C-alpha cells in the first residue's frame, strides 16, 4: 500500500481559471505547511495551456494531468486514479478541492480504511464531500504577489 497521495484541482483551489499570474507556487508551499508530507502529487487543470503555467510555477516532482472542458480537472484526476491508484491502494488521500465531484472517490477510499483529508478554500466545500472526508482543512486565500 502506498503511503500518501495528494490530488490538486488547481482551478478549484485557486478560485478560477489558471493564468501566468495565478499563485500556483504559493499553493504548493501552503499545502506542504498544512499537510506535511504530500506524497505523490497529482496536479490537474481543465485547460491544456494552463498546465504550462502550473508546471512552471509548481516545480518539483508531480504528475500533471488535464482534460479540456467542463469538470475537466476532475475527470482527469478520476481517470488517473482509476488507472494507477485503485481503492485500497493508499493509506492517506489528500483532496485539494471542495468540489462535490470528489465525494464518491472520498467515500470509497475512506470505506477502504484510508484517511481522507480535504483542503478547500473557505466557503467552497460541498456538503457531500465534507460528509465523506475524515479531516477538513481550510485553504488560506492566496494573494497574487506580482
Beta strands, then each sheet from edge to edge (+ up, - down):
strand 1: 2-9
strand 2: 40-45
strand 3: 63-66
strand 4: 90-96
strand 5: 115-121
strand 6: 135-139
sheet 1: 3+ 2+ 1+ 4+ 5+ 6+
end
